[in-house]
């Protein structure tokens, strides 16, 4: 987890408005920068993203951050994204 966050965002799958997607990717980049300097874990990054999404868009957000996981989730319409902002680490975010 040490190093710089790449500026290239890769979206693998999404059902989300463009403004919300922009917010999420910005939050994710911020989370990785903050957590890298503090030496935190993927769960801390997920918590940072989730808490900030709940402040902006209401309760019910879930977030998984890691380099090897599978998932099948049910989500509200326009509240799902699976993406990466740094090589080898994926983020799954959805609202229930």
Gaussian input, Z-matrix of N, CA and C with variables (Angstrom, degrees):
# hf/3-21g

backbone

0 1
 N
 C     1     B1
 C     2     B2     1     A1
 N     3     B3     2     A2     1     D1
 C     4     B4     3     A3     2     D2
 C     5     B5     4     A4     3     D3
 N     6     B6     5     A5     4     D4
 C     7     B7     6     A6     5     D5
 C     8     B8     7     A7     6     D6
 N     9     B9     8     A8     7     D7
 C    10    B10     9     A9     8     D8
 C    11    B11    10    A10     9     D9
 N    12    B12    11    A11    10    D10
 C    13    B13    12    A12    11    D11
 C    14    B14    13    A13    12    D12
 N    15    B15    14    A14    13    D13
 C    16    B16    15    A15    14    D14
 C    17    B17    16    A16    15    D15
 N    18    B18    17    A17    16    D16
 C    19    B19    18    A18    17    D17
 C    20    B20    19    A19    18    D18
 N    21    B21    20    A20    19    D19
 C    22    B22    21    A21    20    D20
 C    23    B23    22    A22    21    D21
 N    24    B24    23    A23    22    D22
 C    25    B25    24    A24    23    D23
 C    26    B26    25    A25    24    D24
 N    27    B27    26    A26    25    D25
 C    28    B28    27    A27    26    D26
 C    29    B29    28    A28    27    D27
 N    30    B30    29    A29    28    D28
 C    31    B31    30    A30    29    D29
 C    32    B32    31    A31    30    D30
 N    33    B33    32    A32    31    D31
 C    34    B34    33    A33    32    D32
 C    35    B35    34    A34    33    D33
 N    36    B36    35    A35    34    D34
 C    37    B37    36    A36    35    D35
 C    38    B38    37    A37    36    D36
 N    39    B39    38    A38    37    D37
 C    40    B40    39    A39    38    D38
 C    41    B41    40    A40    39    D39
 N    42    B42    41    A41    40    D40
 C    43    B43    42    A42    41    D41
 C    44    B44    43    A43    42    D42
 N    45    B45    44    A44    43    D43
 C    46    B46    45    A45    44    D44
 C    47    B47    46    A46    45    D45
 N    48    B48    47    A47    46    D46
 C    49    B49    48    A48    47    D47
 C    50    B50    49    A49    48    D48
 N    51    B51    50    A50    49    D49
 C    52    B52    51    A51    50    D50
 C    53    B53    52    A52    51    D51
 N    54    B54    53    A53    52    D52
 C    55    B55    54    A54    53    D53
 C    56    B56    55    A55    54    D54
 N    57    B57    56    A56    55    D55
 C    58    B58    57    A57    56    D56
 C    59    B59    58    A58    57    D57
 N    60    B60    59    A59    58    D58
 C    61    B61    60    A60    59    D59
 C    62    B62    61    A61    60    D60
 N    63    B63    62    A62    61    D61
 C    64    B64    63    A63    62    D62
 C    65    B65    64    A64    63    D63
 N    66    B66    65    A65    64    D64
 C    67    B67    66    A66    65    D65
 C    68    B68    67    A67    66    D66
 N    69    B69    68    A68    67    D67
 C    70    B70    69    A69    68    D68
 C    71    B71    70    A70    69    D69
 N    72    B72    71    A71    70    D70
 C    73    B73    72    A72    71    D71
 C    74    B74    73    A73    72    D72
 N    75    B75    74    A74    73    D73
 C    76    B76    75    A75    74    D74
 C    77    B77    76    A76    75    D75
 N    78    B78    77    A77    76    D76
 C    79    B79    78    A78    77    D77
 C    80    B80    79    A79    78    D78
 N    81    B81    80    A80    79    D79
 C    82    B82    81    A81    80    D80
 C    83    B83    82    A82    81    D81
 N    84    B84    83    A83    82    D82
 C    85    B85    84    A84    83    D83
 C    86    B86    85    A85    84    D84
 N    87    B87    86    A86    85    D85
 C    88    B88    87    A87    86    D86
 C    89    B89    88    A88    87    D87
 N    90    B90    89    A89    88    D88
 C    91    B91    90    A90    89    D89
 C    92    B92    91    A91    90    D90
 N    93    B93    92    A92    91    D91
 C    94    B94    93    A93    92    D92
 C    95    B95    94    A94    93    D93
 N    96    B96    95    A95    94    D94
 C    97    B97    96    A96    95    D95
 C    98    B98    97    A97    96    D96
 N    99    B99    98    A98    97    D97
 C   100   B100    99    A99    98    D98
 C   101   B101   100   A100    99    D99
 N   102   B102   101   A101   100   D100
 C   103   B103   102   A102   101   D101
 C   104   B104   103   A103   102   D102
 N   105   B105   104   A104   103   D103
 C   106   B106   105   A105   104   D104
 C   107   B107   106   A106   105   D105
 N   108   B108   107   A107   106   D106
 C   109   B109   108   A108   107   D107
 C   110   B110   109   A109   108   D108
 N   111   B111   110   A110   109   D109
 C   112   B112   111   A111   110   D110
 C   113   B113   112   A112   111   D111
 N   114   B114   113   A113   112   D112
 C   115   B115   114   A114   113   D113
 C   116   B116   115   A115   114   D114
 N   117   B117   116   A116   115   D115
 C   118   B118   117   A117   116   D116
 C   119   B119   118   A118   117   D117
 N   120   B120   119   A119   118   D118
 C   121   B121   120   A120   119   D119
 C   122   B122   121   A121   120   D120
 N   123   B123   122   A122   121   D121
 C   124   B124   123   A123   122   D122
 C   125   B125   124   A124   123   D123
 N   126   B126   125   A125   124   D124
 C   127   B127   126   A126   125   D125
 C   128   B128   127   A127   126   D126
 N   129   B129   128   A128   127   D127
 C   130   B130   129   A129   128   D128
 C   131   B131   130   A130   129   D129
 N   132   B132   131   A131   130   D130
 C   133   B133   132   A132   131   D131
 C   134   B134   133   A133   132   D132
 N   135   B135   134   A134   133   D133
 C   136   B136   135   A135   134   D134
 C   137   B137   136   A136   135   D135
 N   138   B138   137   A137   136   D136
 C   139   B139   138   A138   137   D137
 C   140   B140   139   A139   138   D138
 N   141   B141   140   A140   139   D139
 C   142   B142   141   A141   140   D140
 C   143   B143   142   A142   141   D141
 N   144   B144   143   A143   142   D142
 C   145   B145   144   A144   143   D143
 C   146   B146   145   A145   144   D144
 N   147   B147   146   A146   145   D145
 C   148   B148   147   A147   146   D146
 C   149   B149   148   A148   147   D147
 N   150   B150   149   A149   148   D148
 C   151   B151   150   A150   149   D149
 C   152   B152   151   A151   150   D150
 N   153   B153   152   A152   151   D151
 C   154   B154   153   A153   152   D152
 C   155   B155   154   A154   153   D153
 N   156   B156   155   A155   154   D154
 C   157   B157   156   A156   155   D155
 C   158   B158   157   A157   156   D156
 N   159   B159   158   A158   157   D157
 C   160   B160   159   A159   158   D158
 C   161   B161   160   A160   159   D159
 N   162   B162   161   A161   160   D160
 C   163   B163   162   A162   161   D161
 C   164   B164   163   A163   162   D162
 N   165   B165   164   A164   163   D163
 C   166   B166   165   A165   164   D164
 C   167   B167   166   A166   165   D165
 N   168   B168   167   A167   166   D166
 C   169   B169   168   A168   167   D167
 C   170   B170   169   A169   168   D168
 N   171   B171   170   A170   169   D169
 C   172   B172   171   A171   170   D170
 C   173   B173   172   A172   171   D171
 N   174   B174   173   A173   172   D172
 C   175   B175   174   A174   173   D173
 C   176   B176   175   A175   174   D174
 N   177   B177   176   A176   175   D175
 C   178   B178   177   A177   176   D176
 C   179   B179   178   A178   177   D177
 N   180   B180   179   A179   178   D178
 C   181   B181   180   A180   179   D179
 C   182   B182   181   A181   180   D180
 N   183   B183   182   A182   181   D181
 C   184   B184   183   A183   182   D182
 C   185   B185   184   A184   183   D183
 N   186   B186   185   A185   184   D184
 C   187   B187   186   A186   185   D185
 C   188   B188   187   A187   186   D186
 N   189   B189   188   A188   187   D187
 C   190   B190   189   A189   188   D188
 C   191   B191   190   A190   189   D189
 N   192   B192   191   A191   190   D190
 C   193   B193   192   A192   191   D191
 C   194   B194   193   A193   192   D192
 N   195   B195   194   A194   193   D193
 C   196   B196   195   A195   194   D194
 C   197   B197   196   A196   195   D195
 N   198   B198   197   A197   196   D196
 C   199   B199   198   A198   197   D197
 C   200   B200   199   A199   198   D198
 N   201   B201   200   A200   199   D199
 C   202   B202   201   A201   200   D200
 C   203   B203   202   A202   201   D201
 N   204   B204   203   A203   202   D202
 C   205   B205   204   A204   203   D203
 C   206   B206   205   A205   204   D204
 N   207   B207   206   A206   205   D205
 C   208   B208   207   A207   206   D206
 C   209   B209   208   A208   207   D207
 N   210   B210   209   A209   208   D208
 C   211   B211   210   A210   209   D209
 C   212   B212   211   A211   210   D210
 N   213   B213   212   A212   211   D211
 C   214   B214   213   A213   212   D212
 C   215   B215   214   A214   213   D213
 N   216   B216   215   A215   214   D214
 C   217   B217   216   A216   215   D215
 C   218   B218   217   A217   216   D216
 N   219   B219   218   A218   217   D217
 C   220   B220   219   A219   218   D218
 C   221   B221   220   A220   219   D219
 N   222   B222   221   A221   220   D220
 C   223   B223   222   A222   221   D221
 C   224   B224   223   A223   222   D222
 N   225   B225   224   A224   223   D223
 C   226   B226   225   A225   224   D224
 C   227   B227   226   A226   225   D225
 N   228   B228   227   A227   226   D226
 C   229   B229   228   A228   227   D227
 C   230   B230   229   A229   228   D228
 N   231   B231   230   A230   229   D229
 C   232   B232   231   A231   230   D230
 C   233   B233   232   A232   231   D231
 N   234   B234   233   A233   232   D232
 C   235   B235   234   A234   233   D233
 C   236   B236   235   A235   234   D234
 N   237   B237   236   A236   235   D235
 C   238   B238   237   A237   236   D236
 C   239   B239   238   A238   237   D237
 N   240   B240   239   A239   238   D238
 C   241   B241   240   A240   239   D239
 C   242   B242   241   A241   240   D240
 N   243   B243   242   A242   241   D241
 C   244   B244   243   A243   242   D242
 C   245   B245   244   A244   243   D243
 N   246   B246   245   A245   244   D244
 C   247   B247   246   A246   245   D245
 C   248   B248   247   A247   246   D246
 N   249   B249   248   A248   247   D247
 C   250   B250   249   A249   248   D248
 C   251   B251   250   A250   249   D249
 N   252   B252   251   A251   250   D250
 C   253   B253   252   A252   251   D251
 C   254   B254   253   A253   252   D252
 N   255   B255   254   A254   253   D253
 C   256   B256   255   A255   254   D254
 C   257   B257   256   A256   255   D255
 N   258   B258   257   A257   256   D256
 C   259   B259   258   A258   257   D257
 C   260   B260   259   A259   258   D258
 N   261   B261   260   A260   259   D259
 C   262   B262   261   A261   260   D260
 C   263   B263   262   A262   261   D261
 N   264   B264   263   A263   262   D262
 C   265   B265   264   A264   263   D263
 C   266   B266   265   A265   264   D264
 N   267   B267   266   A266   265   D265
 C   268   B268   267   A267   266   D266
 C   269   B269   268   A268   267   D267
 N   270   B270   269   A269   268   D268
 C   271   B271   270   A270   269   D269
 C   272   B272   271   A271   270   D270
 N   273   B273   272   A272   271   D271
 C   274   B274   273   A273   272   D272
 C   275   B275   274   A274   273   D273
 N   276   B276   275   A275   274   D274
 C   277   B277   276   A276   275   D275
 C   278   B278   277   A277   276   D276
 N   279   B279   278   A278   277   D277
 C   280   B280   279   A279   278   D278
 C   281   B281   280   A280   279   D279
 N   282   B282   281   A281   280   D280
 C   283   B283   282   A282   281   D281
 C   284   B284   283   A283   282   D282
 N   285   B285   284   A284   283   D283
 C   286   B286   285   A285   284   D284
 C   287   B287   286   A286   285   D285

   B1=1.4386
   B2=1.5251
   B3=1.2886
   B4=1.4577
   B5=1.5215
   B6=1.3196
   B7=1.4554
   B8=1.5034
   B9=1.3157
   B10=1.4593
   B11=1.5228
   B12=1.3052
   B13=1.4544
   B14=1.5181
   B15=1.3256
   B16=1.4635
   B17=1.5178
   B18=1.3179
   B19=1.4637
   B20=1.5190
   B21=1.3370
   B22=1.4585
   B23=1.5289
   B24=1.3057
   B25=1.4578
   B26=1.5178
   B27=1.3335
   B28=1.4561
   B29=1.5232
   B30=1.3331
   B31=1.4632
   B32=1.5212
   B33=1.3351
   B34=1.4588
   B35=1.5256
   B36=1.3212
   B37=1.4679
   B38=1.5225
   B39=1.3356
   B40=1.4620
   B41=1.5113
   B42=1.3120
   B43=1.4620
   B44=1.5232
   B45=1.3411
   B46=1.4553
   B47=1.5270
   B48=1.3230
   B49=1.4636
   B50=1.5298
   B51=1.3099
   B52=1.4680
   B53=1.5362
   B54=1.3458
   B55=1.4767
   B56=1.5331
   B57=1.3411
   B58=1.4552
   B59=1.5298
   B60=1.3236
   B61=1.4616
   B62=1.5287
   B63=1.3183
   B64=1.4674
   B65=1.5252
   B66=1.3260
   B67=1.4682
   B68=1.5275
   B69=1.3340
   B70=1.4603
   B71=1.5276
   B72=1.3180
   B73=1.4645
   B74=1.5307
   B75=1.3181
   B76=1.4642
   B77=1.5264
   B78=1.3328
   B79=1.4664
   B80=1.5233
   B81=1.3201
   B82=1.4650
   B83=1.5268
   B84=1.3175
   B85=1.4700
   B86=1.5250
   B87=1.3212
   B88=1.4677
   B89=1.5268
   B90=1.3234
   B91=1.4650
   B92=1.5202
   B93=1.3181
   B94=1.4604
   B95=1.5242
   B96=1.3182
   B97=1.4657
   B98=1.5293
   B99=1.3217
   B100=1.4656
   B101=1.5170
   B102=1.3198
   B103=1.4589
   B104=1.5231
   B105=1.3274
   B106=1.4634
   B107=1.5244
   B108=1.3175
   B109=1.4637
   B110=1.5273
   B111=1.3242
   B112=1.4659
   B113=1.5283
   B114=1.3465
   B115=1.4567
   B116=1.5158
   B117=1.3147
   B118=1.4644
   B119=1.5331
   B120=1.3215
   B121=1.4542
   B122=1.5234
   B123=1.3344
   B124=1.4633
   B125=1.5224
   B126=1.3348
   B127=1.4703
   B128=1.5308
   B129=1.3139
   B130=1.4700
   B131=1.5197
   B132=1.3264
   B133=1.4658
   B134=1.5241
   B135=1.3416
   B136=1.4690
   B137=1.5264
   B138=1.3173
   B139=1.4635
   B140=1.5263
   B141=1.3188
   B142=1.4644
   B143=1.5263
   B144=1.3304
   B145=1.4678
   B146=1.5273
   B147=1.3330
   B148=1.4686
   B149=1.5286
   B150=1.3197
   B151=1.4681
   B152=1.5260
   B153=1.3184
   B154=1.4610
   B155=1.5209
   B156=1.3236
   B157=1.4676
   B158=1.5221
   B159=1.3306
   B160=1.4618
   B161=1.5238
   B162=1.3188
   B163=1.4678
   B164=1.5248
   B165=1.3163
   B166=1.4651
   B167=1.5317
   B168=1.3535
   B169=1.4658
   B170=1.5264
   B171=1.3235
   B172=1.4602
   B173=1.5168
   B174=1.3309
   B175=1.4680
   B176=1.5180
   B177=1.3282
   B178=1.4546
   B179=1.5198
   B180=1.3343
   B181=1.4633
   B182=1.5238
   B183=1.3302
   B184=1.4565
   B185=1.5203
   B186=1.3291
   B187=1.4577
   B188=1.5261
   B189=1.3334
   B190=1.4575
   B191=1.5219
   B192=1.3265
   B193=1.4633
   B194=1.5220
   B195=1.3268
   B196=1.4571
   B197=1.5097
   B198=1.3423
   B199=1.4520
   B200=1.5206
   B201=1.3210
   B202=1.4606
   B203=1.5282
   B204=1.3174
   B205=1.4606
   B206=1.5251
   B207=1.3054
   B208=1.4558
   B209=1.5166
   B210=1.3223
   B211=1.4609
   B212=1.5186
   B213=1.3099
   B214=1.4560
   B215=1.5146
   B216=1.3322
   B217=1.4597
   B218=1.5214
   B219=1.3209
   B220=1.4596
   B221=1.5198
   B222=1.3373
   B223=1.4580
   B224=1.5171
   B225=1.3252
   B226=1.4590
   B227=1.5276
   B228=1.3154
   B229=1.4602
   B230=1.5251
   B231=1.3132
   B232=1.4762
   B233=1.5294
   B234=1.3395
   B235=1.4707
   B236=1.5287
   B237=1.3252
   B238=1.4640
   B239=1.5215
   B240=1.3251
   B241=1.4648
   B242=1.5304
   B243=1.3264
   B244=1.4625
   B245=1.5200
   B246=1.3324
   B247=1.4615
   B248=1.5256
   B249=1.3306
   B250=1.4512
   B251=1.5225
   B252=1.3189
   B253=1.4676
   B254=1.5263
   B255=1.3183
   B256=1.4599
   B257=1.5221
   B258=1.3091
   B259=1.4583
   B260=1.5299
   B261=1.3287
   B262=1.4530
   B263=1.5148
   B264=1.3194
   B265=1.4668
   B266=1.5242
   B267=1.3288
   B268=1.4649
   B269=1.5203
   B270=1.3329
   B271=1.4637
   B272=1.5193
   B273=1.3156
   B274=1.4565
   B275=1.5251
   B276=1.3316
   B277=1.4631
   B278=1.5147
   B279=1.3434
   B280=1.4535
   B281=1.5220
   B282=1.3172
   B283=1.4621
   B284=1.5209
   B285=1.3517
   B286=1.4680
   B287=1.5104
   A1=111.54
   A2=118.79
   A3=120.79
   A4=110.26
   A5=116.77
   A6=120.60
   A7=112.04
   A8=114.46
   A9=120.50
   A10=110.76
   A11=115.48
   A12=121.50
   A13=107.44
   A14=116.21
   A15=118.38
   A16=108.96
   A17=115.80
   A18=119.31
   A19=111.80
   A20=117.10
   A21=120.06
   A22=110.53
   A23=115.07
   A24=121.26
   A25=108.71
   A26=116.06
   A27=121.52
   A28=107.44
   A29=116.60
   A30=121.64
   A31=107.50
   A32=116.94
   A33=122.20
   A34=111.64
   A35=116.54
   A36=121.91
   A37=107.88
   A38=116.10
   A39=118.49
   A40=111.63
   A41=113.80
   A42=124.57
   A43=103.88
   A44=115.51
   A45=121.18
   A46=108.83
   A47=116.21
   A48=119.68
   A49=109.64
   A50=116.39
   A51=120.93
   A52=112.77
   A53=118.98
   A54=118.40
   A55=112.66
   A56=117.14
   A57=120.34
   A58=110.12
   A59=117.28
   A60=121.45
   A61=110.67
   A62=117.27
   A63=120.91
   A64=110.89
   A65=116.87
   A66=122.06
   A67=110.54
   A68=116.38
   A69=121.68
   A70=111.07
   A71=117.35
   A72=119.35
   A73=111.03
   A74=117.45
   A75=120.54
   A76=110.56
   A77=116.74
   A78=120.69
   A79=111.20
   A80=116.57
   A81=120.59
   A82=110.85
   A83=116.95
   A84=119.94
   A85=110.68
   A86=116.43
   A87=120.65
   A88=110.84
   A89=116.71
   A90=121.50
   A91=110.86
   A92=117.27
   A93=119.78
   A94=111.10
   A95=118.63
   A96=120.71
   A97=110.66
   A98=117.31
   A99=121.06
   A100=111.55
   A101=116.40
   A102=120.30
   A103=111.96
   A104=118.09
   A105=120.11
   A106=110.03
   A107=116.79
   A108=119.88
   A109=111.70
   A110=117.11
   A111=120.34
   A112=112.28
   A113=118.02
   A114=121.50
   A115=113.85
   A116=117.70
   A117=122.05
   A118=111.53
   A119=114.98
   A120=122.29
   A121=111.80
   A122=115.64
   A123=121.22
   A124=111.21
   A125=117.42
   A126=119.18
   A127=111.21
   A128=117.87
   A129=120.83
   A130=111.25
   A131=116.47
   A132=121.17
   A133=109.62
   A134=116.49
   A135=121.04
   A136=110.73
   A137=116.87
   A138=120.86
   A139=111.11
   A140=118.39
   A141=122.64
   A142=110.42
   A143=116.43
   A144=120.88
   A145=110.09
   A146=116.89
   A147=121.42
   A148=111.67
   A149=117.79
   A150=121.00
   A151=111.69
   A152=117.00
   A153=120.10
   A154=112.41
   A155=117.97
   A156=120.36
   A157=110.51
   A158=117.28
   A159=120.00
   A160=111.50
   A161=118.02
   A162=120.72
   A163=110.83
   A164=116.17
   A165=121.62
   A166=113.27
   A167=117.29
   A168=120.72
   A169=114.55
   A170=118.32
   A171=120.92
   A172=113.15
   A173=114.98
   A174=122.06
   A175=112.55
   A176=114.64
   A177=121.51
   A178=115.33
   A179=118.40
   A180=121.70
   A181=110.73
   A182=115.57
   A183=123.71
   A184=107.63
   A185=116.78
   A186=119.99
   A187=110.05
   A188=115.91
   A189=123.20
   A190=106.99
   A191=116.51
   A192=122.17
   A193=107.39
   A194=116.73
   A195=119.31
   A196=112.58
   A197=114.21
   A198=118.94
   A199=113.28
   A200=117.94
   A201=120.48
   A202=109.29
   A203=116.31
   A204=120.07
   A205=109.18
   A206=115.32
   A207=122.17
   A208=107.67
   A209=115.96
   A210=118.40
   A211=110.67
   A212=114.96
   A213=123.16
   A214=104.82
   A215=117.45
   A216=120.68
   A217=111.15
   A218=115.17
   A219=122.64
   A220=106.53
   A221=116.35
   A222=119.49
   A223=110.95
   A224=115.46
   A225=120.55
   A226=108.71
   A227=116.26
   A228=121.50
   A229=109.80
   A230=115.84
   A231=124.44
   A232=113.60
   A233=116.83
   A234=119.80
   A235=112.37
   A236=118.03
   A237=121.50
   A238=110.43
   A239=116.06
   A240=120.17
   A241=109.58
   A242=114.49
   A243=123.44
   A244=105.71
   A245=117.26
   A246=120.15
   A247=111.79
   A248=115.11
   A249=122.01
   A250=109.52
   A251=116.25
   A252=120.81
   A253=111.18
   A254=116.57
   A255=121.53
   A256=108.67
   A257=116.99
   A258=122.25
   A259=112.08
   A260=115.55
   A261=121.27
   A262=116.39
   A263=118.18
   A264=121.01
   A265=108.84
   A266=115.89
   A267=120.97
   A268=110.79
   A269=114.02
   A270=121.45
   A271=108.14
   A272=116.03
   A273=122.72
   A274=106.64
   A275=115.86
   A276=121.30
   A277=108.73
   A278=116.77
   A279=121.00
   A280=110.12
   A281=114.80
   A282=121.14
   A283=109.04
   A284=115.23
   A285=120.26
   A286=110.45
   D1=-3.76
   D2=179.21
   D3=-76.66
   D4=148.49
   D5=176.84
   D6=119.21
   D7=-171.46
   D8=-177.61
   D9=-93.44
   D10=150.58
   D11=174.31
   D12=-81.19
   D13=129.47
   D14=177.75
   D15=-69.01
   D16=152.33
   D17=-179.29
   D18=-85.23
   D19=-3.88
   D20=-178.07
   D21=-90.41
   D22=119.22
   D23=176.54
   D24=-96.28
   D25=132.47
   D26=176.13
   D27=-115.61
   D28=119.46
   D29=178.14
   D30=-101.12
   D31=118.05
   D32=-178.74
   D33=-86.36
   D34=-37.76
   D35=179.27
   D36=-158.52
   D37=143.54
   D38=178.84
   D39=-158.01
   D40=150.32
   D41=168.97
   D42=-140.35
   D43=82.50
   D44=-170.56
   D45=-157.82
   D46=147.06
   D47=177.13
   D48=-68.83
   D49=155.36
   D50=-179.33
   D51=-60.44
   D52=-44.70
   D53=178.06
   D54=-61.75
   D55=-39.21
   D56=179.15
   D57=-67.71
   D58=-40.85
   D59=177.99
   D60=-61.89
   D61=-41.90
   D62=176.56
   D63=-60.40
   D64=-42.66
   D65=179.12
   D66=-62.08
   D67=-45.87
   D68=-177.90
   D69=-62.87
   D70=-46.37
   D71=-177.97
   D72=-66.53
   D73=-36.52
   D74=175.84
   D75=-64.36
   D76=-44.61
   D77=177.54
   D78=-60.01
   D79=-43.08
   D80=-178.63
   D81=-63.13
   D82=-44.82
   D83=178.16
   D84=-61.99
   D85=-43.21
   D86=177.27
   D87=-61.56
   D88=-43.24
   D89=-178.72
   D90=-61.16
   D91=-45.84
   D92=179.75
   D93=-64.38
   D94=-41.23
   D95=178.82
   D96=-63.18
   D97=-45.76
   D98=179.85
   D99=-64.73
   D100=-44.38
   D101=-174.58
   D102=-74.28
   D103=-31.75
   D104=177.69
   D105=-62.25
   D106=-44.84
   D107=-178.82
   D108=-69.49
   D109=-27.86
   D110=-179.71
   D111=-92.39
   D112=-6.87
   D113=-179.92
   D114=69.43
   D115=32.32
   D116=-176.73
   D117=-85.13
   D118=174.49
   D119=-176.42
   D120=-98.80
   D121=172.91
   D122=176.60
   D123=-57.96
   D124=-36.36
   D125=-179.58
   D126=-65.44
   D127=-33.28
   D128=175.94
   D129=-66.86
   D130=-37.92
   D131=177.43
   D132=-65.40
   D133=-45.37
   D134=178.68
   D135=-60.20
   D136=-42.24
   D137=179.77
   D138=-64.83
   D139=-40.71
   D140=177.93
   D141=-59.62
   D142=-47.93
   D143=-179.29
   D144=-63.93
   D145=-48.01
   D146=-178.69
   D147=-59.80
   D148=-48.84
   D149=-178.80
   D150=-59.97
   D151=-42.67
   D152=-179.44
   D153=-70.01
   D154=-34.96
   D155=175.64
   D156=-67.08
   D157=-37.50
   D158=178.23
   D159=-67.33
   D160=-34.70
   D161=175.66
   D162=-63.64
   D163=-40.40
   D164=-174.69
   D165=-84.77
   D166=-37.87
   D167=-170.32
   D168=-125.77
   D169=13.09
   D170=177.74
   D171=90.98
   D172=170.01
   D173=-175.72
   D174=-73.20
   D175=162.88
   D176=174.06
   D177=108.29
   D178=8.05
   D179=-178.74
   D180=-83.06
   D181=146.02
   D182=177.18
   D183=-129.58
   D184=145.02
   D185=-177.44
   D186=-144.75
   D187=135.07
   D188=174.56
   D189=-124.18
   D190=132.17
   D191=177.35
   D192=-128.19
   D193=130.05
   D194=178.36
   D195=178.98
   D196=-178.16
   D197=-179.62
   D198=-113.06
   D199=2.39
   D200=176.67
   D201=-162.27
   D202=99.30
   D203=176.76
   D204=-156.93
   D205=156.73
   D206=172.92
   D207=-121.08
   D208=154.39
   D209=-178.18
   D210=-156.54
   D211=152.96
   D212=170.79
   D213=-142.31
   D214=113.71
   D215=-173.28
   D216=-127.90
   D217=155.20
   D218=171.04
   D219=-104.79
   D220=134.67
   D221=-174.99
   D222=-139.19
   D223=159.80
   D224=172.29
   D225=-68.37
   D226=153.61
   D227=178.69
   D228=-59.38
   D229=137.33
   D230=177.50
   D231=63.68
   D232=33.99
   D233=179.30
   D234=-139.13
   D235=34.30
   D236=-177.06
   D237=-131.90
   D238=136.06
   D239=173.01
   D240=-153.70
   D241=141.08
   D242=174.87
   D243=-126.63
   D244=115.39
   D245=-170.85
   D246=-154.15
   D247=177.61
   D248=176.46
   D249=-140.54
   D250=142.15
   D251=173.67
   D252=-119.31
   D253=-2.93
   D254=176.38
   D255=-146.08
   D256=144.68
   D257=-174.33
   D258=-57.25
   D259=130.19
   D260=173.88
   D261=83.93
   D262=-1.28
   D263=-179.69
   D264=-127.25
   D265=126.41
   D266=-179.56
   D267=-109.17
   D268=157.00
   D269=178.73
   D270=-129.29
   D271=129.25
   D272=174.88
   D273=-116.91
   D274=123.41
   D275=-177.19
   D276=-133.21
   D277=133.01
   D278=178.36
   D279=-155.06
   D280=160.34
   D281=178.33
   D282=-117.07
   D283=136.64
   D284=178.25
   D285=-113.77

